[in-house]
Amino acid sequence: MGENLVLDCLGALCPTPIIQLSKAVRTMNPGDHITLKADDPATKSDLIAWARMTGNHVTIISETSFDIEKS
């Protein structure tokens, strides 16, 4: 089972949450999970686009919480 991390970007404006997530994912192993907490309204759509471009998997937990699994 992969490692589980939390990245708290609450209060940060886009593109900061995606930039911070990208940096964190680089250090992760395939199968690791990270929970991104972000409340900027643009994060959800940016995150979905980022996942599509990078091949990682995103599960929307709530409007401000997202689970990302590194592929």
C-alpha positions as YAML, in Angstrom:
chain: A
units: angstrom
residues:
- id: 1
  name: MET
  ca: [0.00, 0.00, 0.00]
- id: 2
  name: GLY
  ca: [1.26, 3.47, -0.90]
- id: 3
  name: GLU
  ca: [2.10, 6.37, 1.35]
- id: 4
  name: ASN
  ca: [-0.65, 8.86, 2.31]
- id: 5
  name: LEU
  ca: [0.24, 12.55, 2.50]
- id: 6
  name: VAL
  ca: [-1.78, 15.74, 3.05]
- id: 7
  name: LEU
  ca: [-1.06, 19.00, 1.24]
- id: 8
  name: ASP
  ca: [-2.90, 21.94, 2.84]
- id: 9
  name: CYS
  ca: [-3.34, 24.76, 0.32]
- id: 10
  name: LEU
  ca: [-6.44, 26.28, 1.93]
- id: 11
  name: GLY
  ca: [-6.41, 30.02, 1.33]
- id: 12
  name: ALA
  ca: [-3.90, 29.78, -1.53]
- id: 13
  name: LEU
  ca: [-4.93, 31.19, -4.90]
- id: 14
  name: CYS
  ca: [-4.50, 29.34, -8.17]
- id: 15
  name: PRO
  ca: [-2.17, 28.28, -9.58]
- id: 16
  name: THR
  ca: [-0.40, 27.75, -6.22]
- id: 17
  name: PRO
  ca: [-2.26, 24.52, -5.23]
- id: 18
  name: ILE
  ca: [-1.46, 22.86, -8.58]
- id: 19
  name: ILE
  ca: [2.17, 24.01, -8.45]
- id: 20
  name: GLN
  ca: [2.60, 22.70, -4.90]
- id: 21
  name: LEU
  ca: [0.87, 19.43, -5.83]
- id: 22
  name: SER
  ca: [3.13, 18.97, -8.86]
- id: 23
  name: LYS
  ca: [6.21, 19.40, -6.68]
- id: 24
  name: ALA
  ca: [4.92, 16.94, -4.08]
- id: 25
  name: VAL
  ca: [3.94, 14.29, -6.64]
- id: 26
  name: ARG
  ca: [7.46, 14.29, -8.11]
- id: 27
  name: THR
  ca: [8.77, 12.85, -4.82]
- id: 28
  name: MET
  ca: [6.07, 10.17, -4.56]
- id: 29
  name: ASN
  ca: [6.10, 6.56, -5.71]
- id: 30
  name: PRO
  ca: [3.43, 5.05, -7.97]
- id: 31
  name: GLY
  ca: [0.43, 4.06, -5.87]
- id: 32
  name: ASP
  ca: [1.07, 6.73, -3.23]
- id: 33
  name: HIS
  ca: [-1.84, 8.98, -2.36]
- id: 34
  name: ILE
  ca: [-1.92, 12.64, -1.44]
- id: 35
  name: THR
  ca: [-4.91, 14.56, -0.16]
- id: 36
  name: LEU
  ca: [-5.01, 18.10, -1.50]
- id: 37
  name: LYS
  ca: [-7.00, 20.59, 0.52]
- id: 38
  name: ALA
  ca: [-7.71, 23.74, -1.49]
- id: 39
  name: ASP
  ca: [-10.57, 26.22, -1.50]
- id: 40
  name: ASP
  ca: [-9.83, 28.34, -4.56]
- id: 41
  name: PRO
  ca: [-12.81, 27.83, -6.91]
- id: 42
  name: ALA
  ca: [-10.51, 27.23, -9.90]
- id: 43
  name: THR
  ca: [-8.69, 24.34, -8.23]
- id: 44
  name: LYS
  ca: [-11.24, 21.67, -9.15]
- id: 45
  name: SER
  ca: [-11.16, 22.31, -12.90]
- id: 46
  name: ASP
  ca: [-7.39, 22.91, -12.89]
- id: 47
  name: LEU
  ca: [-6.83, 19.68, -10.98]
- id: 48
  name: ILE
  ca: [-8.94, 17.63, -13.40]
- id: 49
  name: ALA
  ca: [-6.99, 19.07, -16.35]
- id: 50
  name: TRP
  ca: [-3.67, 18.47, -14.56]
- id: 51
  name: ALA
  ca: [-4.58, 14.83, -13.87]
- id: 52
  name: ARG
  ca: [-5.56, 14.28, -17.49]
- id: 53
  name: MET
  ca: [-2.24, 15.73, -18.69]
- id: 54
  name: THR
  ca: [-0.07, 13.87, -16.15]
- id: 55
  name: GLY
  ca: [-1.89, 10.53, -16.08]
- id: 56
  name: ASN
  ca: [-2.47, 10.65, -12.33]
- id: 57
  name: HIS
  ca: [-5.85, 9.78, -10.81]
- id: 58
  name: VAL
  ca: [-8.05, 12.28, -8.94]
- id: 59
  name: THR
  ca: [-11.03, 11.53, -6.73]
- id: 60
  name: ILE
  ca: [-13.11, 14.48, -5.59]
- id: 61
  name: ILE
  ca: [-13.86, 14.04, -1.89]
- id: 62
  name: SER
  ca: [-15.57, 17.41, -1.44]
- id: 63
  name: GLU
  ca: [-15.43, 20.92, -2.91]
- id: 64
  name: THR
  ca: [-12.22, 21.55, -0.96]
- id: 65
  name: SER
  ca: [-10.68, 18.09, -0.63]
- id: 66
  name: PHE
  ca: [-9.23, 15.90, -3.38]
- id: 67
  name: ASP
  ca: [-7.46, 12.52, -3.33]
- id: 68
  name: ILE
  ca: [-4.69, 12.09, -5.89]
- id: 69
  name: GLU
  ca: [-3.05, 8.75, -6.64]
- id: 70
  name: LYS
  ca: [0.27, 8.86, -8.44]
- id: 71
  name: SER
  ca: [0.28, 6.62, -11.51]
...
